[in-house]
Amino acid sequence: MKAYVPGSTIPGAAKLSSNENPLGPSPLGVQSIRDILDGINRYPDGASTALRTELSKIWSTGMENILVANGSDEVFTLLAAAWIGSGENALGAKETFSQYRYAVNLFSAEMREVHLEEGLYPLDPMLEKADSATRMIFICNPNNPTGTYHSHQEIDSFLARVPADVLVILDEAYADFADAPDFPDTAKLLAAYPNLVVTRTFSKLYGLAGLRVGYAVGTEEVISGANRASLPFNVNNLAQAAALESLGDEDFCQRSLNMVKSEKTFVSSELEKRGLFYYPSQANFICFDIGREVAPLWRAIAERGIAVRNLQSFGLPRMIRYTFGERQENIRLFEILDELL
Ligand SMILES: *Cc1c(COP(=O)(O)O)cnc(C)c1O
């Protein structure tokens, strides 16, 4: 198995390489941690009851339909633990988040990966790779690292063609940022397809990447199966409290979403001015082509103040994934690119 390659940075650079929230963590989340610090001599609630209760209201579903874990990374591993093993296979894309591959390979199963189709997640080509040993399909929507998405209609008609005994994991880590009117309404899809499980995270919009909280929504059968693979106290007290409070932090969420919206417009138009190809983004980052390999330039860009994501490990060596920063950071990025390219 290959080791995970994280987005890197150097001291002094603005880290815009891991799609974290540049505005910081949710202030209400941080306050809730201060309030309970004196209670960390106690084990956490292993069932994350308060957080699951709140999430089940948001999703109009039951608590038994929600799994909270130590980041959505852990959700993928728990689902794979419950669903797949040696001699079986899962389907996914090549140019996508690497944790699906990791989770599947960890349980000695095969990951069958297909190239994106013009930047889009390869739904139909994946299905062509399915056979009787296929157990899981991973879809990243919007896709990391391209920021591209499939519409409600497209995901719906795909799900209609997937055999009922194959689990489809729809990773919506960036759905909070999607503003396309035809972006999937996954609560509706969950009601229609019992073999669908949707994952979300507190690491991006809510600014809690360092605490590690993510969750899945699915049928009781899928959720309880994955839960049995989990360690008893996988989500710590502080993470549970901060995630719960951040859900109600409307002011912080709105400020973050407004920033992403205006900076997406700004960065996209600066890329257009320079004739640099980019994928239209539905996420808090953008993926663009600099026409030559990024790796030899990465350090020079970082030394000038901005750490970007080199996409070599994603199979896109000439592309940069850039998390939208605040305006002065985005202006700086283009000064640096103008100097170096
Ligand atoms: C960041 C990210 C996640 C979130 O992972 P956590 O483990 O919850 O921090 C999940 N999927 C994708 C595609 C991501 O980019």
The ligand as an SDF file (V2000), in Angstrom:
LIG
                    3D

 15 15  0  0  0  0  0  0  0  0999 V2000
  -11.2860   16.5200    3.1210 C   0  0  0  0  0  0  0  0  0  0  0  0
  -12.0450   15.3850    2.5550 C   0  0  0  0  0  0  0  0  0  0  0  0
  -12.7410   14.5180    3.3770 C   0  0  0  0  0  0  0  0  0  0  0  0
  -12.8150   14.7720    4.8430 C   0  0  0  0  0  0  0  0  0  0  0  0
  -12.0470   13.9480    5.5510 O   0  0  0  0  0  0  0  0  0  0  0  0
  -12.0810   13.9960    7.1430 P   0  0  0  0  0  0  0  0  0  0  0  0
  -11.4940   12.6760    7.4680 O   0  0  0  0  0  0  0  0  0  0  0  0
  -13.5190   14.1160    7.5690 O   0  0  0  0  0  0  0  0  0  0  0  0
  -11.2600   15.1560    7.5600 O   0  0  0  0  0  0  0  0  0  0  0  0
  -13.4420   13.4840    2.8190 C   0  0  0  0  0  0  0  0  0  0  0  0
  -13.4900   13.3270    1.4760 N   0  0  0  0  0  0  0  0  0  0  0  0
  -12.8630   14.1610    0.6620 C   0  0  0  0  0  0  0  0  0  0  0  0
  -12.9820   13.9920   -0.7940 C   0  0  0  0  0  0  0  0  0  0  0  0
  -12.0970   15.1990    1.1760 C   0  0  0  0  0  0  0  0  0  0  0  0
  -11.4350   16.0050    0.3520 O   0  0  0  0  0  0  0  0  0  0  0  0
  1  2  1  0
  2  3  1  0
  2 14  2  0
  3  4  1  0
  3 10  2  0
  4  5  1  0
  5  6  1  0
  6  7  2  0
  6  8  1  0
  6  9  1  0
 10 11  1  0
 11 12  2  0
 12 13  1  0
 12 14  1  0
 14 15  1  0
M  END
$$$$
